[in-house]
Amino acid sequence: MIGEKGTDSGERVRLAEERKYWVSELCRVAEPVLRLLAARELKKTMPVQSAAGQDRSDVTHLEALGRLLCGIAPWLEGSGGADEAEERLRQQYAELSRAAIAAGCDPQSPDYMNFAEGFQPIVDTAFLAQAILRAPSELWDKLDAEVQKHVVQAFKLTRSRKPFAMNWLLFSAIIEAALYRMGESDWDPMRIDYALKQHEQWYVGDGAYGDGPSFHFDYYNSFVIQPMLVDIIAAVRGCYEDWDAMQASIKERAKRWAEVQERLISPEGTFPPLGRSLAYRCGAMQSLAQSALLGELPGSVSPAQARCALTAVIRRSLSVPGTFTEDGWLTIGFCGSQPDIGEHYISTGSLYLCAAVFLPLGLAAEHPFWSGEPEDWTARKAWSGSAFSIDHAIKG
């Protein structure tokens, strides 16, 4: 840890600079969305890039809000920033985030978002619900009573449509888990129960779930499935014995999936462009980031090792020319601007799921994730000829 023997002053400075880099990238991603929403000018100002022939203007703004906040929520909740400058930024962005929620959920706001039309709002209300579960003090308890009322009303509007029989079941479930946390007496345990038990049926082994009855070789175990299962089961702990009995296996599977994710990160910080939704960029590493945040990394991955791997991914994902427009908005792409990789459901707001990589900023600067001396991740060890353990490589 910082200040202990073996970590000299130069190394402490370098480690502090690494955290500052994460914070600066988080702010670069978050700034236009939160600043304009707080001013209630997002719909008027945000450009909407979509796949050819698609119009996503009715859903893209809620996508931007929910996905961004689900990633930056642990930082907003605050566990001890590196210095006073970071703390001032955290407080500033927490205030902007509350104003953004108020703007998006107020029916009289010009930025009132679509919670009631079509199926997509179920998805992004769920990400907003996940953000509230990850930062209940900053993003719920500190909201004005009238804003809380609007949020609850907005969340309940999504109940008029049923989710698809795939990872979408978790969207309805996490909305209900958030309503439970908000103290709503009519939260629906059946939506949670169905999602949990269907995903138990869809577990295929080695830490991976099918996305519905079929397994898909993509990043949805990290975009949605593992993180939402972990957050839902934590939020409803103590409600039902059978749910509590599922927690250990859910956590172990998430830990195994984090191990798989760490091994997918190349020595250069890249990862394979597999499956759909590649435009979410470094958000593909949410499961590894969440395991680091929760102190649930596998034994083969130290906190410092995870930090170094994720830092490399952030640099490769967000520092490539073309990733942002001149006005600071994310563009469709996996590495830079690549509009042709955007599926029909992808638009500007969708892209903000990349923020999920920043979850470990919720850890204090003194935590080993931030204070541990740099360590190569598995692929760097393997491809440099260094020793590395394979004890857990084929276990699930």
N, C-alpha and C positions, 0 to 999 in steps of 0.2 A: 504494500500500500504506500501511498505518497508519504514521504517522511521517514519511512523505514530504511534500515540498512540495505544498501544495494540499489537504491533509487536516488541518484544524485540530483543536484539542482537543475542541471541541464535537461535531464530526463523528465523531471517534473514539469518543466516549461514545455517540453515537447508534448507530453500527455495532455496538458491544459490546452495547447493549441489544437490538438486533435478533437477535443470536445467542442472547442469554439468553432471548428470547421463544421461539425454536425449541426450546431445551433444555427450557424449562418446559412447552411443549406435548407434547414427546416424553415427558417424565416423567408428565404427566397421563394420557396414553394408556397408558403402560406400567405404572404403579404397581400397580393392582389385580391384574393378571395375574401379574406377577413376584412381588409380595409374597406372594400367597396360594399360588402354586405352590412358592415356596421353603419355605413353612411346611407344604406338602403338604395344603392345605385348599381347593384350587381347585374340585374337583368338588363339595365340600360347600357352597360359598359362591356360586359364580358363577351369576347368573341366566342362563337360556337362552331368549332370544327367537328365535322362528322364524316362518316364514311360516305362515299359517293352515293347520291340519291336518297340519303337519310335525313330526316329532320328530327333532331333530339332536343329541340329548344324547350319542350314542355317538361323535360325531366333532368336536364343537365345541371341545373343550378342546385337542386337537392343533392345530386351526386357529388358535386364539388364540396358542399358543406359537410355532408355526412362522412365522406371518405377522408377528407382532410382532418377533421376533428378526431376520427377514430385513431389516426396515427399520432397526432400530437398531444392527445389527452393526457398520457402519463407525465409528460413534461409540464403541462399546465397544472397538474395536480401537485407537482413540486416535491422533490425529496432532497433538495439542497444543491443549488447550482454551484458552478465553479467559482463564481465571484459576484460582486455587486452588479456588474454590468449585465450578466446573464439573468440575475434575479429581476432587474428592472424590465428586461425584455419579456421574461416569463409573465410578470404581472400585466404588462401591456397587452400581450397576446391573449391572456386569460380574459381580460376586460373586452377586447375585441371579439373574442369567441362568444361570450355571453350576449353581446350586442348582435352578433351574427345570428345566433339562435333566435333571439327575439324578433329580428327582422324576417327570418324565414318562416316563422310559425305564427306570426300575427296576421289574421285575415285582412286587416286594413293596410298592411304594408305593401308598397309597390313590389317588394321582393318576396311576397308570400309564395310559398312553394307548393308544388303539386303533390299532395298526399292522397288524393282520392280518385284520380283518373288513370286507368291503365294498370299494368302489373309492376312496372319498374319502380314506382315509389315504395313498394314493399322492401325492395333491396336496400335503398339508400336511407329510408327511415331506420332500417336495421343497423346500418353503420353509425347513424347518429345515436341510436340507442346504445350501441357498443361504446361509443365515446363517453356517454353519460355514465355507464358502468365503470369505465376506466378512470373517470375524473368526477366522481359524484359530488365532491365538495365544490370544485370550481365551476362545473357545468350543470349542476342541479341545485344544490343547497343555496348557492349564492344568487340564483335567479329570483327576480321579483315574483310575487305570488301570481300576478296576472300573466306573466310570461310562462310560468309553470303550468297554469291552466291551459294556455294555448298549445304548449308542447303536448300535454296529455290528450287534448282534443285531436291534434294532428296525428299522433300515434294511433289513436283508436280508429281513425278514418281508414287505415290500411286493413282493418278487419273485414271490410266488405268484399275482399277478393281472396281466393285461396292460392297459396303458393304451389309451385310445381313440385313433383315428387323427386326431388334432388336436393342439392345443398340449400335450395330456397326454403326448405322446412325450417332451417336454422334462422332465417330472417324473421319469420313470424314468431319463433320461439324467443329470440333475444329481445324483440319488442315487448313481449309479455314479461320477460325477466326484468326489463327496465321499468315497466309499469309497476311490477312488484316492489322494486327498489324505491319508486316514487310514492309508495304507500297507497296505491289504488286498490280498493277492495275487490273490484271486479276483474283483476288480472286473471288470465285464463291458463290454468295449469295443464289443460289438455293439449294446447298447442306446443307447450314445452315437452310434455311427456311423449307425444307422438314423434317429435323431432329427435329426441334422445334415443328412443327405442328403435326407430327406423335406422338411425345411424349405427346403432349396435348391430343391427342385421346387415348393414352394408359394410362392416369392417372386413377388409380383405387380407389383413396380415401385414407384418413388418412395418407397423406404424401407419399404414395407409387405409383410407376409407374409399369406397366407391362413391361416385357422384350420382347417387341413386343406385339402382340395381347393377349398373355397369361401372367398371373402373375406367377412368380417363387418365392418360399419362400427360398431365398438365400440372399447373401450380394451384389448383383450387383447394387442395388440402392445406395450403398456406394462405391463400387469399381469403378463405372463408371457413372451411370445415374445422380444422384443428383450433384456430383462435376462438371461434364462436363457441365451440363445445366447451373449451376451457373456461371462457368467461361466463357462459350460462350456468354451468354446474357450480361455479364459485358463487354466483349471485343468488342462487336458490338453495344454498346449503342449509340443511336443517328443516326444509319443508316436508320432504318425504324420505323415508328410509331407503326405498329402492333407488331414488336419485342419488342419495349420499353413497350408496354402495357402488355406483358407477364412477365416482370421482377418481379413484385410484387408477383404474384402467385408462380413463380418458387422459390423465396426466402422464402416464407411462407411454402411451401411444404418441402424445404430442412431443415428449422428450425424444423418442426414437425418430420421429419425423424431423425434428430439429437437427439431429445427427446426420440424417440423410441430406438435409439442406446444406449443412456446412461442408459436406464432401462434394457437393455439386459446384462449389465456388472454385474456379480455376486459379492457378497461381497469379494470373493477371487481374483477378477480380471479376471475371465474366462468369456467366452461367448459361446452360444450354437454352436456346430459344425453342422450348417445347410447348405445344398445345396452344390453347386460345388465350386471349386477353394479355398478350405480351406487352401491350401498351401501358400496362400498370407498372412496368419497369421494375425497380428495386422493391416494390411492394410484394413481389414474389417471395421475398425473404421474411415475410411477417412472422412465420412460425418460429424461425430461429431467433428473431428479434424478441418475440414474446417470451420464449423460454429463457432468454438472457434476463429480461425484465423481471420475471417471476422467480429467478434463482433455480430454474428447473432444467439447466443444461445437462446433457449426458456426461458421464465421466470422461469420455474421450475428448471433450471440448471444454477448455478452460474459459472463464469469462474474458480474459485478455485476448485469447485466440479468436473468440467470437467477435470481439470488437474490431480486431485487425481485419478479419474477413469481411465484416459488414462495411467497414470504412472503405475497403477496396471496391466493394460493390457500389456504394454510393458514388464514389469518384467516377467509376465507369458508366454509371447510369445517368448521372445528372450533370456531369461536366463536359459532355460531348457537345460541340457546336450544333445548333439547331434544336436542342432540347426545349428551349424557351423562345418565345417570340421576343421582339424588341421591347414589348410592353410587359414582359415577365410572365406570360401565360405558358403553361405546358403545351407542347405540340404532340400530336399522335406519333408514336414511334417507340421502338424498343431501344435503339441506340441512335439518338438524334431525331431528326424529322423523317419519318417513314410512314406517310399516311396510308399506304396500301396495306399495312398490316392491321388496320383497324377493322374489326368486325362490325356488323350492322348495328350493334348496340353500343358501340364506342363513340364518345364525343368528348369535348374538352373537360367537362365535369368528371367523367369517368376516370381520367388520368390521375386524379389526386389520391388514388389509393396507393400511389408510390410513397406517400407519407407514412405508411405502416412500418417502414424500415426504421423509423426514428423512435420506436417504443423505448429502447434502453435509455433515452434521455430522462426518463422518469427515475433513474437511479442516481443517487447522490454522487458527487464528484469523487468522494472517498471510496466508493464501492470498487471492488477489484476489477469490475468490468472496465472502469475508467482509469484506475490507478495502477493496474498490473503492467509490468514491463512488456513490451511488444513480443508477440509470439506468432510464429508462422502457423497458418491454418493447414489442414490436412493435405490439400493438394500441393501446397508449396513445399511441405515436408516430403511428400511422395516424389514429386518431380525434380527435387533437388538432390535426391539420394539420401536424405536424412532419415533417421529412424522414426517410425511412427507406429502406433498400436493399431491392430486390426481386431482386437478382442470383441468389439461390438459390431463389426462390419456386417455380419450376416444374421445377427440376432434380431428378433422382433417381438 
